[in-house]
Structure formats: structure tokens, C-alpha cells
């Protein structure tokens, strides 16, 4: 494995190809204070439930790029698992970093809908989703992706490609 982000920067090619991110990724670590406070991405865990994991599925065609988050919420008493689905659009673009002044690959997610149980709500004003909306790609190889917050370099998200 090698860091494709650094390799492209060294050659001057710049942007990582969108196709390299397509697939299913499991969140293995996050330092996001917002995710800690909300006990997950959706903010629906807490009380009698706890955050049980998050999976991100990125798909892309020539014209459309869809994202689907599946958040696991586990009951603290009976251990019953529930899924929360968050769907939307995504794009990978090159932007100048606020911190370095150099071009960086930014994953931009626009959430559309949050579905939990029989409910489905529009996600455009769902504040807890904010930490995953704009992330700078710091490292990418065949199996691992490390992303940083676009406005907070202390916020890290580490994802592993699902088998």
C-alpha cells in the first residue's frame, strides 16, 4: 500500500480520482467532538441506546454520485440493533486548503434524507451530520482512508474498506 494522495501531489497530478473512493467503508476511528457529543453521526443514539458503528457506501456513475451512511444503534438493555440510514450526494473536488494554502482533495457530502424505523426526514437542517459534510483527504491506499475536518485539522476520520 502507498499513499495515493502524496504520490499524486509529488507528480503534480493533483486530484485523486473519484473512482478510487467508490465502495463501502467502515469508520474505525473519529476524533470528532460533535460525534462524541451526539453519540454518533445521526445524534439519535443516547439514553437507552449506544452508537454501534458507521458504514459509508460511496457509489458513482458518469452523472450521479450517491452516498449512504448506515449507522448501527444498539440497545443498552436488550442489545437490539437498529439501523439509521442517511442518504445524499457526494463529490470529490480540489480546493485550496484554508490552513496550507495548497490544493487539497475535499470530499463534499450533501445529505438528503435520514431514515430511522418508519420515519424519514429531510436532512438539510440535521446539524449532527455536519462533521462529515466537508472532509480533506489526507491519506488513501487500497484499504485505508484518513480524512481531516475542512475547518478543524484536529478532527480525524479513519475508514477501512469493507471486505
C-alpha positions as CSV (number, residue, x, y, z in Angstrom):
1,X,0.0,0.0,0.0
2,X,1.1,3.6,-0.7
3,X,-0.5,6.9,0.0
4,X,-2.1,7.9,-3.3
5,X,-2.7,11.4,-2.1
6,X,1.1,12.1,-1.6
7,X,2.0,10.2,-4.8
8,X,-0.3,12.4,-6.9
9,X,0.9,15.6,-5.2
10,X,4.5,14.6,-5.8
11,X,3.9,14.0,-9.5
12,X,1.9,17.2,-9.8
13,X,-1.2,15.3,-10.9
14,X,-3.1,16.8,-8.1
15,X,-6.6,15.3,-7.7
16,X,-7.4,11.8,-6.6
17,X,-9.8,10.0,-9.0
18,X,-13.3,9.8,-7.7
19,X,-13.4,6.1,-8.6
20,X,-10.7,5.3,-6.0
21,X,-13.2,6.2,-3.3
22,X,-16.1,4.2,-4.6
23,X,-17.0,1.3,-2.4
24,X,-18.1,0.6,1.2
25,X,-16.0,1.9,4.1
26,X,-16.2,1.2,7.8
27,X,-15.5,4.0,10.3
28,X,-12.8,2.7,12.6
29,X,-11.9,6.0,14.4
30,X,-13.1,9.5,14.8
31,X,-11.8,12.3,17.0
32,X,-14.8,14.5,16.2
33,X,-16.1,16.2,19.3
34,X,-19.5,16.6,17.6
35,X,-19.8,12.9,17.0
36,X,-18.8,12.2,20.6
37,X,-21.3,14.7,21.9
38,X,-24.1,13.3,19.7
39,X,-23.0,9.7,20.3
40,X,-22.7,9.0,16.6
41,X,-23.4,10.7,13.3
42,X,-27.2,11.0,13.4
43,X,-27.5,12.1,17.0
44,X,-30.2,9.5,17.6
45,X,-28.2,7.3,19.9
46,X,-28.2,8.0,23.6
47,X,-30.4,7.3,26.6
48,X,-31.2,3.6,26.3
49,X,-29.1,3.1,23.1
50,X,-25.5,3.5,22.2
51,X,-23.6,4.0,19.0
52,X,-22.7,0.7,17.4
53,X,-20.8,1.6,14.3
54,X,-20.9,3.5,11.0
55,X,-20.5,2.4,7.4
56,X,-20.2,4.7,4.4
57,X,-21.1,3.5,0.9
58,X,-20.0,5.7,-2.0
59,X,-21.2,4.9,-5.5
60,X,-20.7,6.9,-8.7
61,X,-21.7,6.8,-12.3
62,X,-20.8,9.3,-15.0
63,X,-23.5,11.7,-13.8
64,X,-24.5,10.7,-10.3
65,X,-22.7,10.2,-7.0
66,X,-24.6,8.8,-4.1
67,X,-23.6,8.3,-0.5
68,X,-25.4,6.1,2.0
69,X,-24.4,6.0,5.7
70,X,-25.6,3.1,7.8
71,X,-25.4,3.8,11.5
72,X,-25.9,1.0,14.0
73,X,-27.6,1.9,17.2
74,X,-27.6,-0.8,19.9
75,X,-30.0,-1.1,22.9
76,X,-28.2,-0.9,26.2
77,X,-30.6,-3.3,27.9
78,X,-31.6,-6.0,25.4
79,X,-28.8,-5.4,22.8
80,X,-31.4,-5.0,20.0
81,X,-29.8,-3.4,16.9
82,X,-31.4,-0.7,14.8
83,X,-30.2,0.9,11.6
84,X,-30.3,4.5,10.7
85,X,-29.8,5.3,7.0
86,X,-28.6,8.7,5.8
87,X,-28.5,9.2,2.1
88,X,-27.4,12.0,-0.2
89,X,-24.9,13.1,-2.9
90,X,-21.2,13.4,-2.8
91,X,-18.4,14.9,-4.8
92,X,-14.6,14.9,-4.7
93,X,-13.0,18.2,-5.7
94,X,-9.8,20.1,-5.5
95,X,-9.9,23.2,-3.3
96,X,-7.2,25.4,-1.8
97,X,-6.7,24.4,1.9
98,X,-7.5,27.1,4.5
99,X,-4.5,26.0,6.5
100,X,-1.8,25.3,4.0
101,X,-2.8,27.5,1.0
102,X,-2.1,24.4,-1.2
103,X,-4.6,22.4,-3.3
104,X,-6.2,19.5,-1.4
105,X,-8.8,16.8,-2.3
106,X,-12.0,17.6,-0.5
107,X,-14.9,15.1,-0.1
108,X,-18.1,17.1,-0.1
109,X,-21.3,15.4,1.1
110,X,-24.8,16.9,0.8
111,X,-27.1,14.8,3.0
112,X,-30.7,14.5,1.7
113,X,-32.7,12.1,3.9
114,X,-32.4,10.4,7.3
115,X,-34.5,7.2,7.7
116,X,-35.0,5.5,11.1
117,X,-37.7,3.0,11.8
118,X,-40.8,4.1,10.0
119,X,-39.7,7.7,9.9
120,X,-38.0,9.6,7.1
121,X,-36.9,13.2,7.5
122,X,-35.2,15.7,5.2
123,X,-31.5,16.0,6.3
124,X,-30.8,19.6,5.1
125,X,-31.0,21.1,8.6
126,X,-29.8,18.0,10.5
127,X,-26.9,19.6,12.5
128,X,-25.3,16.5,13.8
129,X,-24.4,15.5,10.2
130,X,-22.1,18.5,9.8
131,X,-18.8,16.8,10.7
132,X,-18.9,14.5,7.7
133,X,-20.0,17.2,5.1
134,X,-16.6,18.6,4.1
135,X,-13.5,16.5,4.7
136,X,-10.0,16.8,3.4
137,X,-8.4,13.6,2.1
138,X,-5.1,13.2,3.9
139,X,-4.3,9.5,3.1
140,X,-5.6,6.9,0.7
141,X,-4.5,3.4,-0.2
142,X,-6.4,0.3,-1.3
143,X,-7.7,-0.4,2.2
144,X,-7.4,2.7,4.3
145,X,-8.6,6.3,4.1
146,X,-7.8,9.1,6.5
147,X,-9.8,12.4,6.3
148,X,-9.5,15.6,8.3
149,X,-12.1,18.2,9.1
150,X,-12.1,21.0,6.5
151,X,-12.1,23.7,9.1
152,X,-10.6,21.7,12.1
153,X,-7.3,19.9,11.5
154,X,-7.8,18.2,14.9
155,X,-10.8,16.3,13.6
156,X,-9.8,13.0,12.1
157,X,-11.9,10.2,10.5
158,X,-10.2,6.9,9.7
159,X,-12.1,4.5,7.5
160,X,-11.2,1.0,6.3
161,X,-12.6,-0.5,3.1
162,X,-15.1,-3.3,3.9
163,X,-14.2,-6.8,2.8
